[in-house]
């Protein structure tokens, strides 16, 4: 208890504005969301962000002849996309909370997690204003503020994971699986209520599914509960630090990964096509936009005789089998990477570069959209390959220069660290300093008014 008081006094003794002016070490910028000493997590996160950039640029840049490849590759490799990225982010939050528990007061840990989560949500809302306005018809401001894109869920998962950790592992597993297996029925009910014009259900649908249901609350909330279980296994292995602990962690992730992948495939072997409602063979495109990839696959002109009667349910983002399949795939990818990077200690230029991309993944996700309209549907496969690798290399080099030479000032990671610093101050201190600032502003305004009055009288 006394140590908590000492920590609070140390933080409270520094004025907030002076505290934020302190230089941020480059290592803190790179590691603000990283699981330190576990290099494979950054490596897998790097793979995820590189694939997300690939998916976005391929969908925007490939011409009509080759666009079908985007549909095929994205369908089967979505395991490297948002689900993996969100899983890793939630995993890192759990690891961060466990690592700081006891070293910092509980209130400080909570404030840091919440402030970062809220900051990411604010960025997501700004992102929604542009993306929903131009890509989803039927919505206008202020309805365009809300949408479950990947950033929105990553921000929310910071807060959800904090509370999930207060439950036992068994409770989290039960809640996570319950969310997965009930989400399809709940979303069907929400869709039917919205179509029927029920105002209350329509509002619920807007909150839970949103106009942009890329990573909707259901079933994605399950990730926060399930990833926290494996995050604790990861933390326990790191604290143990022995090769035996690491190999045990590898086996846990690997065997559970295989089991969940096979379970997802078994449960999701039935196929669906895009439609306007729920049937035994159709899913509404407005609820599951990922299924539109099937239409993109059908645009091929190179192999016209090959047809695709439907998309397997385990590949349709947001369906229960897909969540199980993606969770298993994430565990397998982490297990394999962990084996080579953290157990076998393999390191080369590719691994090092991918690790760095993982550390600056938030910046890369936001910045890669800047030039996404440069080559709209104008590149063949060969041209796209050259431009894509150059594009990824350009952003990686820019982030390296930005961080190493300019301290990363103004980058998303820089903002996250600053917000975390605010969270590290006790809430009472922040409130007191805000009140002092408000008082100073009021006194200044009053002084200006008095001077104007004197001038007018004179």
N, C-alpha and C positions, 0 to 999 in steps of 0.2 A: 504494500500500500504506500509506503514512504517513497519507494522508487518511482511510482506513478506520479506522486506529487512533485518529485524532483524534475521529472521529464516535463511536466506541465509548466513548472516555473521556468525552466530553461527556454521553452518555446514562447512563453508569455512575455519574457523579458525583452524580446526582439519585436519592435514595431512591425506590423504586417507589411507595409510598403518597403521598408528597408530589407525585410526578410526576402521579399520577392525579387529585389534588385541583386541579390547575391548571385554570382555566376554559377551556372549548373555544369558540373563535370560532364564531359562527353560520354563517359561510361554510364552515367545515370540516364542520359538520353537514350542510349542504346539498350539499356537493360530495364527500363521502367516497367515493361510488361513481360520480361523474360524470366524463365526459371533458371536462375544462376546455377552453375555446376552441372546442369543437364543440357548439354549442347544439342542433343537430338530434337528437343522441343523447338528451338529456333530454326533448325534445319527443316522440320516438317512445316512449320509456319511459313518459312520461305518458299517451300514448294507450293503451298496453298495460295499465297499471294501471286506467285508467278503464273499459276494456272488460272486464277481469277482474271488476271490481265489478259491471258491468252483467250479466255472465253469471251471477254468483252470486246477485244479488238477483232477477233475472228468473226463474231456476229456483225460487227460494223464494217469491216474492211474487205472481206472475201466477196468476190463477184458472184453473180447468179449461177455460174457453172460449178463453182466449188463450195458454195454455201452449205450444201448438204453435208459436207464433212464436218462442219461446225455442229450440226444437229446430232450426228452420230457420236463424235468424240465427246461433246458436252454431256450427252445422255449417259454414257458409260463412265466418264471420268468426273462426274459431279461430286464423287467422293473426295476429290481434291479441292472442292470449292467451299461455299459458305458453311456447310455443316462441319467440315474439318476445322475451318478458321474459327468458328464460334466455339467448338469443343476445346480447342487449344487455348483460346482466350479465357474461357471459364476455368480450365485446368490451371492456368497461370494465376488466376485470382485466388483460387483455393490454396495454391502453393504459397502465394504471397502472404495470405492471412495466417496460415500455420507457421510460417517462418518468423513472422513478426510478433506472434502471440507470446506474451511474457516480456518481450523486449520493449514494447510500446504499450501504453494504456489502451484498453479496449475501445474507448471513445475515439482515440486518435486513429486507430486502425479503421473503425467504422467510417469516420469522417473522410479519410483518404479514399476508401473504396467508393463511398457514395458520391463524393465530389467528382471523381474521375468518371463514374458511370453517368452522372448527370451531364457532364461536359460532352461526352460522346453522344448522348441522346440529343443535345442541343445541335451538334454538328449534323446528326442524322435528320433532324427536322429541317434544317437549312437545305440539306441534300434533297429531301422530299419535295420542297417547294419547287425545285427545278424539274426533278425526274417525273413526279406524278403529273404536273401541269402539262408536260409535253409528251408523255407516253401513255397516259391512262385517261380516256375520254370520260366525261360525265361528272368530273369533280372540279371544283373551283375553290379558291381561297375562302374561308380558312380550312376547308376539308382536306386540302392538300398538305397540311402540316403533319398529319398523322399517317404513318405507313410503316409496316414492319419490314424495313430493309435490313441488310446485314449489320449496319452500324447501329441502328436502333436496338436490335436485339443484343449486340455485344454490350452496349451501354446498360441495358436492363439486366443482362446476365450478371454483371458485376454485383448488383444489389441482390438479385435472386440467390446467387451463389453464397453470399454472406449469410443469409438466413438459412439456406439449405444445410450449411455446415453445423448448425445448432442441433440437427437431428442425427440419430444414429445411422450407420451405414444401411442397415436393414430397412429402416423407415424410408430412407431416400430411394433405395432400390424399388420398394413397393410403390411409392408415390410416382417415381419416374415411369415405371411400366404401366401404372394405372393411367397416367396422362396419355401415353402413347396409344394404348388400346381403346381408350374412350374418345380420343380426339376426332376420329373419322365420323362417329355417330353424332358428336356435338356439332361438328361443322356442317353436317347434313341438316340438322335441326335449325341451325342458324341461317343457312341458305334458304331453306323452305320458308322460314319466318320472314326473311327479308323479301322474298318473292311475293309472299302473301300480303305484304304491306304492314306487318305488325311493327309499330314504332319502337317499342321496347327492344324487340329482338333485332331490329335493324341497327339500333345504337350498339347493342352487344356485338353484333357482327362487325361493325365499324371498329370497335375497340379491339376485339380478339383477332379478327382476320385482317381488317384494314383494306383500303383501296389498293395497296401494293402488297399482296400476300406472298412475298418471296421467302420470308422467314417468320411466319405468323406465330403468335403467342402459343397457340395449340397446333401441332404437338411439340414445338421447339422448346417450350418451357422444361420439358423432360431432360434436356441436355444439362441444365444447371444441377439437377439432382443426381443424375448418373455420372457426370464428369467429376463431380466433387468426390465421389467414392474412389475413382481411379487417381484423382489428384492427391488424396491422402496416402494411397499406396506409393505414389511417386515420392511424396515428401518423406515417408518412413524409410524408403530405400536410400534417399539422399542422406538422411540423418545417420543411418547405419554405415553407409559409405564403403562397405566391403564388396568384393566381387560376388560373394554369395548373395548378398542383398540385391545386387543389380541383376543377377541371373534369375532370382526369384521373381523380381518385378517383370523381367522379360517374359518369363513363362506365363505369368498372370495375364499380361496384356495380350500375348500371342494366342493362348488357348481361348480366352474369352472373345478375342477378335474373330477367330475361326468359327466359334460357336454362333456368334451373333450374325456374321455374314451368311452362314448357311441357313440360319433361322429366317433371316430377312428374305432370302431367295425362295425358301419353301413357302412362306406365308404370302409372298408377293408374286407368284408365278402366273397369275391371271393378268390378261392384257386389257388396256383401256384405250379409247380414242377420244380426241377432244369433242366436246358437245356443249349444249346449253344447260343441261341438267344432270342429275344423278340417275344412272341406270346400271344394269349389271355389266355393261360394256362401255359406258360413257362417263366422263367426268367433266364438269363445267370448266371451261377455259378461264373464266373470271376467278374461280376459286383456286385452280391449280395451273397457273400460267406456264409452269415448266413443261406441261404436256404438249405445248405448242411446238416443241422440238420435233415431234413426230411429223407435223406438217412441213417443217424445214427439211427433214430427211427425204420427204417425197419429192422435193424440187430437183432432184438429181437428173442430169441429162447424159451423164457418162455411162451409167449402168441402168438404163430405163427398165429392164426386165426384173430387177430386184424390187420387191415390194415389202412394205412393213405393215402388217395387219393391225398392229397396236403396240403400245408401250407397256412393258412389264411394270406391275405396280411397285416393285421394289426399286425401280428407277425414277418413279414420279415423286418429286420433292414435296414433302408435306404429308405423304400417306404413312400409315403406321409401319408397314414393312420396310419402307424407305428409311425411316428413322433408325430402325433396328439394323438394317444393312449398312447404313452410313456410319453408325456408331462402331460396328464391328470393323469396318474398313479403316476407320480412324485409329482404333487400337492396334490393328495389324501394322499400319504404316509407322506408328510410333514405336512399336515393338521392334520392327526390323531396323529402323533408324537407330534406336537405342542400342541394339546389339552391336552394330558396326561402329557407331560414333562414341558411345560411352563405355561399352565393355571392351571392344576390340581396339578402341582409340584410333580409328582410322581418320585421317585428316589430309585433305588435298585442296587445291584451289577451288574446285567446284563446291565442296562442302563448306569451305570458309566463306565463299561468296553467297551461297544460299543462306547460311547462318546470318549474314549481315542483312540480307533482304528480309529475313524473318524479324530482325530487331527493329527495322524501320517500316514494317508492313502497314501500319496505319497511315503513314505519309504516302506510301506508294499507292494504297487503295484510293485515296482522295485525289492525288495528283495525276494519276494516269488517265483520268477522264478529260483533262484539259485539251488534249489534241486528238480525242477519240473521233472527231468528225473530219479529220484531215483526208482520209482515203475512203470515203463512204462507198462500199460495194464496188470497188474499182480494181482490186488486186487479185491476180491469179495466185495459185498455191505457192509457186516459187518466190514471187515477189513478196507475198505476205510473210514467208519465212524469214527473208532478209530484213524486212522492215520491222517485224515483230521483235527479233533478237536485238536489233539496233535500238528499238524503243525501250525495251526492258533494260538494256545496258545504259542507255542515256539517263533514265530515272535513277538507276542505282548509283551511277557516277555523280549525278547532281546531289543526291542525298549524302554521299560521302563528302563532297566538297562543302556542302551546307553544314554538316555536323562537325567535321574536322577543322575547317578553317574559320567558320563563323559561329561556332558553338551551337548550331541548330536553332538559333533564335527565330521564333515565329513558326517553326514547324509544328505539326500536330503533336509529336512526342514532347516537344518543349512545352506546349500548352498543358499537356497531361501532367508533366512533372510540376509545373507551376500550380495547377489546380490541386495536385496532391500535397504541395507545400501548404496551401491554404487549409486543406483538410487536416494537415498535421498540427496546425494551431488548434487549440481547444475552441469549441464553438462559442463559449462564453467570451473568450478573448477577442475573437473575430467580431462578435456582436458589439463589444465595448468599443473597439477601434472604429467600427462603422458609425457608431453613435457619436464618437469624437469628431470624425470627419464631417458628419451631418451638421454638428454644432458649429464647426469652423466655417462651413459653407453658409449656414444661416447668418452667422455673425458678419461674414464678408458681405452678403447681400444686404443686410440691414445697414451696414456702414456705407455702402454705395448709395442706398436710398437716402440716408441722412445727408450725405454730401450733395446729392442732387437737389434736395429740399433747400439746403443752405444756398446753393447757387441760384435757384429759382427766386428765393427771397431777396438775394442780393441783386 
